[in-house]
Each structure stands twice: as structure tokens, then as C-alpha cells.
């Protein structure tokens, strides 16, 4: 089942007026682009806008590591003129489908395109992953995928090439500004408390880019439960460092985090849940986190507030997200 669908129609016909025939308008459907995750789909939509029709397979709260395609999803793959996915194994059980469909349809692994010239987080012996697939957590690195994506979109919508490239320039500028804003906010957290503890290991790129230690109770994938040893080791870290908060991810059952809280409190540690943050999926429509940029702003605001940092206004180029950030409830509300 398709999780969300953005229906945009490109009107390419002209009014044709004939004597006694009235007027008619030809309407041609925009080319269909199928995106796997919300982060990928949001990036596609920001470039394509009215020039394309975007389908996103995995909506808010859907864990891509565990997603299984339905028959209707497979049909959507077959109908799309372009398929854009994350890559590096994030889509897990969809890999075989993507390989087969990619033999007959244009495809783009957006994270792999973004990382073509960037450093990767390589992993050994963690859920079968060779590379950490969560590249969107580094706004500056993700920005490197904008130009390759724009090129693929102009191939299927050549009449919109100028508009797509203009929007690509804007999105690249926004991601670079966001990158700088996040770095400054994380740097405002006292060094001893600059540790991000989450349910699973989705934030390595965020930690590397923005100078915060990251510890996931689970590994890269969510297909296996955290062990008792994992829980105890995280509780030890909280107690030793005096880390004030641990975070719940929206796509993961919070029981693992709750077990860590209980174990930390047994060690007399003063720790609380710092709020919900977004790892593998965007937020619900109408929330700050319903876009890739908004998700990273939400996460950074939650992390900064819970760990003792200071907030600052968003830069002018990120003005579209200012109102939503200001409307977010403060921690503890």
C-alpha cells in the first residue's frame, strides 16, 4: 500500500477555440516518480514540484529496515518513469525488487549518489551492513545528491529543466545553511553532556558532522532486539558521564529506552527522556518534521534543549520553517 501520494498535474495543453466547437484543454499527466522513503520523496518533490507526480512507499512511522512491499507497491514500481531510493541496503527487503525493476526502469540510489565524493561510515559485522545508510542525517553530505537527482528529473521532464535546476540551487543553499546552523547548536551543548543516546544506531553521520558522540542501544538495523548487555552498557555510560537525557525514535518501540532508563536509575543517575526524534521516517503531515529539513531542525532543537545547549533563530534562507519551529512545545510541555 502506498503510504502517501502527492498528485501534481502538469497542464501542457492550450485552449483551442473553433467556430461552433467551443474550447478544449488538453491535460497530460506529469511523469510518475516513485520514492521509497519520506526523506527521499521530500527531496524529489522539492525539485520536481508541479512538474512531476511523486509516490512515497513508506510514510510517517514506517521503518524501512522492516518494510515489505505489497502487490500494489510492485505495480507502482512498474508504472513509474523513475525510481529513487536511498541505497546502501536501507530498504532491506526491497533490494531484490529494486534490482529487478532497475533492469527495466531508470533508478537512482540517492544516498549513494550523495556519497560519491564524500566520506562514508563503514561498518563491520552489524546486521549485514557494509556502509551506514543513514546519510540524510548529515545535511551537507545529503546536499551533494541534489545535482545528480536534478539531472535525472530533467531527463523525464525536459520542459521543466530550468525550473528544476533553479529549485536544486535553492535546496542546496538551504541544506548548506542548515548544516552550519546545526553545527553551531550542537557546539553550544556542554562538552561533557554532548552525547546522543538513541534506540538504534541511525545517527553516526549526524554525530560525525556536528561533533556529538552517538551511542545507539541497537545496531544499524532494527530487525533484532537489543541485548541485556547493550542495555547495561548504555546505562553505565549515562551514570559515568552524567548524561541528562536519552531519546526515543518515532519508528521504534520505546521499551528498549525505558529499560535503559530503569537500569540507569538503579545506578542513581538522573536521566529522563529528552523527547521523540526522527531517525528512519519523517513526521506526520502538518508537523515541523514532515520534511527532511524540518526533521533535522526538530531533532536538533530537541537534542540541544535536552542536553543543555542554547537555541538560536534559523538563518533567513530557512525562513519557511521558522513558524513551525517557534510553534514547537518546549521540552516538558
Secondary structure, DSSP 4 states (H G I P E B T S, - for coil): --SEEE--EE-----EEETTTEEE---EEPEEEEESSHHHHHHHHHHHGGGEEEEESS-TT--TTT----HHHHHHHHH-SEEEE--TTTTGGGHHHHHHHHTTSEEEEHHHHHGGGS---EEEEETTEEE---GGGSHHHHGGGHHHHHHHHHHH-GGGHHHHHHHHHHHHHHHHHHHHHHHHHHHTS-GGG-EEEESSS--HHHHHHHT-EEEESS-S-SSSPPPHHHHHHHHHHHHHHT--EEEEETTS-THHHHHHHHHHHHTT---EEEEEE-SSS---TTSGGGSHHHHHHHHHHHHHHHTT----PPPGGGGGGHHHHHTSPPTT-
